[in-house]
Structure formats: structure tokens, C-alpha cells
Amino acid sequence: MPTYMSSHKVPPGAISRDQVNQLATAALSDPVVQPYRSFLNLSEGTLFCVMEAPDRQALAEWFQKMQVPCESISPVELEGERGIIHAG
């Protein structure tokens, strides 16, 4: 399944740690999308997610269903970790 990265901006403090845990649980049990990795700063309201989905629209619909505003969704072409880059 393709991997996508998404960015999200909400008002500072608008999402709690409990809500993040609920979103993670929902993604783990979803039949369409699968979580991969997330980076969050709740005090600034900035979220970055990397998830697998059949297509960009399916992921956008999932975020809409979860009531998480989405600024962008892009397919991952390359992935790097600690200076090592490989195809995404």
C-alpha cells in the first residue's frame, strides 16, 4: 500500500494526549488506512503523520471522519532515517 505524509495545524492545545491516543487506536483498527509514524507538538498545534492508504483521497476522508483538519497530503517517494535514504 502507498505511504503518504500529511501536515495538520490546529489551535495550540486544541488536541489533548488522550485524543491523540484515540486517533492512534482508530487508525490501528481501520480497515482502509494504517498508521506508520507521527510527529506532534500539541502545545503549538502542529502534527505530521506518515500513514499507508490506498490513495490520497482515502486518507483525506479518514482525517475528515476523525475531524482532524488537513493542510496537505503528499506521497512518500524517498524515506530517510539518520542519514540513510531509500525508496519510500
N, C-alpha and C positions, 0 to 999 in steps of 0.2 A: 504494500500500500504506500502511496506517496507520502512524503513528510512535508509539513508546512510550518512556517514560523509566523506568529501573529503578534501584533502590538496592541496594547489596550491602555487607555487613560481614563481614570475615574477621579472624582474629587478625593483629595487627601483624606485618608482614614475612612473612606466610604465602604470599604470591604474589610471585614474582620478575618482573623486567622481561622475562626470556625467556619466562616463562609468559604474560605479557600479550601478547607478540608472537605466541605460538602461538594464543591466543584470537582475536586480531585476524585472523590468517591463516585460522583456521577459519570465522570469520564472513564473511570476504570470499568464501570459496568455498562457502558454504552455499546450497542451493537454496531455502530457506524464509525465513531471516532475512537482513537486510542491516545492516551497521553504519552509523551516521551520525556519532556523536560520543561520546567518553568523557572522563571526568574521574576521575583516580585519585590517591590518596595511599597508596602502598604501605606506608610506614612506620607509618601509622595503621590500615591495613586497610580503607579506605573507597573504594568505587568507585561511580560514577554513569555509567550508559550510556544513550545515546539510540540506538534501533535501529528499523528498519522490520520489521514482521512482519504476517502475515495477520490475527492476533488475539493477544490476551494469552496464551492457553494455548500457542500455538506458541512464543512467546518464552520462557515459563516452562519448557517442555520442552527448549528449546535450552540454557538455563542449567543445567538439571538434567543434561543429557547432557554438558555441559562441566565438571560438578562445581563450579559456582560458586553458592554459597548466595545466594538472592534474598529480600530483605526486602519489596520492593514493586515492582509494575509498574503504571504509570498511562498512559492515552492522553494524548498531547500535544494540547491544544486551541489554545494560543497559544504562539508562539515569539518570543523577543526576543534581540536582539544589539545591544549598545552603545546601549541606549535606544530602539531601534526594535522595535515589537511588531507581529506579523502572525499570521494564522491558521496553525496548525501543520500 
